[in-house]
Amino acid sequence: MMKKERLLLPREKYLSAGVHIGMTSKTADMQRFIYKIRPSGLAVMNIGLLDKRIGIAANMLSQRKKILVVSKKENGFEPARKFAEVVGAKATTGRFMPGSLTNPTYKEFFEPDILIVTDPGMDKQAIKEAVQMRIPIVGLADTFNETSYLDFILPCNNKGKKSLALIYWLLAKLIVEKRAAEKGEKVEFQLKPEDFGYEGQ
């Protein structure tokens, strides 16, 4: 009998949020995360791989004090802001002002320990500055994304609001629980994906 994989969330939850739905355009970088190609040419990403990587990313992020999360993509505004509020991170949504990570005289200057980008294509300015400052980068990447500057990839649908809300909610939940466990505390995470902008059908 095949061993049933243990996921952080039921597979149905991932499927109903559409986290696995890629695009017809696929970069070589993202090939290894593609589970199958539909007859229409649409790529479907591997949910098991994403699930495993969310666990690894949450472990990494729970150790960091100064997390910066960015989203130039409007569908990511609410999920990114809520994530930042819950884990004590800083969120930058909309245009990322040049110099935010590289110019100490800029009033919004910030020195994060780690950067999370919602879309490596749209969040190019933040990535460019993080690379310059040697700040590690975690990126939510879809099948059309180039990932050469990302230190850690979360292969997922980074277009849909439900998908982004579910991923940022799960990351926040795991980070809060891991930080509590390290202090020997148990925490009941009360927030739901809906608090992160997840909307029903």
N, C-alpha and C positions, 0 to 999 in steps of 0.2 A: 504493500500500500504506500502511496505517495504521502510524504509528510506534509501536513497542511501548514502553509506559511502563516505565521502569526503577524498580523498587521497592527499598527497603532490605532487604526480606525477600520471599521468594516469596509470591505471592498465596495459595497453598494453606496456607501457615503461618498467615497472618492468618485465613483462613476456618476452619481447624480449631480455632483458639482462640476463634472466635465473636466477634471484635472488632467485627464489622459489625452484629451483632444488636441492634436497638434495642427500643423498646416500642410498644404501640399508642397510648399517649399521646405527643403531640408538641407541643413549644412552638414559638412563632413564631421564637424565637431559633435553634433547631436546624434549621429547615426547609432552609436552604441546604446542610446536610451530608447530607441524605437522598437516597439514590440511587434507591430505589423503595419502594413500599408493597406488601406481599404481599396476596393476596386475603383473608387473615385479618385484615388491618388492621395487621399488624406492620411497623414501619419498618425498612428496611435502610440502613445508612450507607455512605458512599462510602469505600472502602478506599484508593483513590489519594490522596484529599484527606488522610486520616489519615496516610498514609505521608509525604507531603510535609511535613505539620505536625510530625510527630515529628522530622524532620530539622532543621526551623527551631528547634523547642524545644530540641533537644540543643545546637545552636550557641549559643543564648542561655544555657542552663544551664551550659555548659562554661566560660563566662566568670565565673561567680559563685562566690565563695568560701563564702558562708554560705547554703546552701539548706535550707529547711524543708519536709518532706513530711508531710502529715497524712492520716489515714484513720480516720474514725469507723466506717466499714463494715468488718465483720470479714473479709470476703474480701480486703480490701486490706492487712490487718495484715502478713502475711508479705512480700508484694511490696514494700510501702513500707519496711519495716525493712531488707530486703536491699539495696534501692536506696540507702538512706542509708548503710549500711555500706560499699558498694562505691565510692560517689562522695565519701564524706567529708561527708555531709549529716547533718542531725538529723531524726529521725522522731518524730512524736507519733501514737500509735495509740490508739483508744478515745476517751474523752471529752476534749475540748479544754478545758483549764481557762481560764476567763475571766481576763484580765489577763496571759496568757502573752506577748503582744506589746505590751501597753500599760502594764503596771505594773512599773516598774523595781525595786520593792521585793519583788516576788514571786520566790521562790527559783528557779523554773524559767523566769524571764524570758529571752527570746531576741530578738535583733534580726537577723532574716534579710535577705539582699539580695533574696530572691525566695521565693515560697511556691508549693508544688504541692498542689492538693487532689484527692482521689480521687473525691469526689462533692460538687458545689457545694450540693446540697440538705442533705446530712447534715453537711457541714463548714462550716456557716453561721457559727459563732462565730469560726473562724479567718479566714474571709473578711471578716467585719465588722471585726475588729481590724486586719487587713492594710490594708483600705481606709482606716481611721482613721490608720494610720501611713504611708500611701502606699507600701506594699510591693507590687511587681508580683505578679500572680497568674496562674499557669498552672493550668488546670482540665481534668480528664478529664470530659467531659460526655456524657451519654446524651440520647436524644431527648426525655426528659421534663424535662430540667433547664432552669432559668432561668439565663442566663449574663451578665446585665447587669453584674456586678462583676468578671468575668474579663477579664484583659488579653489572654490567649491561650488558645484553646480547642483541646483534642485531642478530636475527635468520635469516641466509641467506646463500646462496651459496658462500663460501669463497675460492672456487677453481678456478672459471673462471675469466678471466681478465675483461670481459665486466661487470660482476656482481660487482666485486670489484671497477672498475672505476665508475660505476653509483652510488654506495653507498658512496664512498669517495667524489665524485662530489656533491651529494645532501647534505651531511653533511657540506661540505665547504660552499656551497651556503647559507644554513640556518644560519650557524654561522656568516658569513659576514653580512647577512641581519639583524640578531638579534642584533649584536653589533652596527650596524649603527642606528637601531631603538632606541636603548637605549640612543644614543647621540642625538636623535631627527632628524637624517638624513635619507634620502632615498637613497638607492644605487641600481643601475641597474647591476645585476651580469651578466657579459658578457661571462664568460667561459662556455664551453660546456663539456659534458661527454668525448668527443673525446680528449680534452686537458688533461684528466686524464688517457688516454690509452685505451678508449673505441673504439673498432674497429668494423666496420660493418661486416655483414655476409660474 
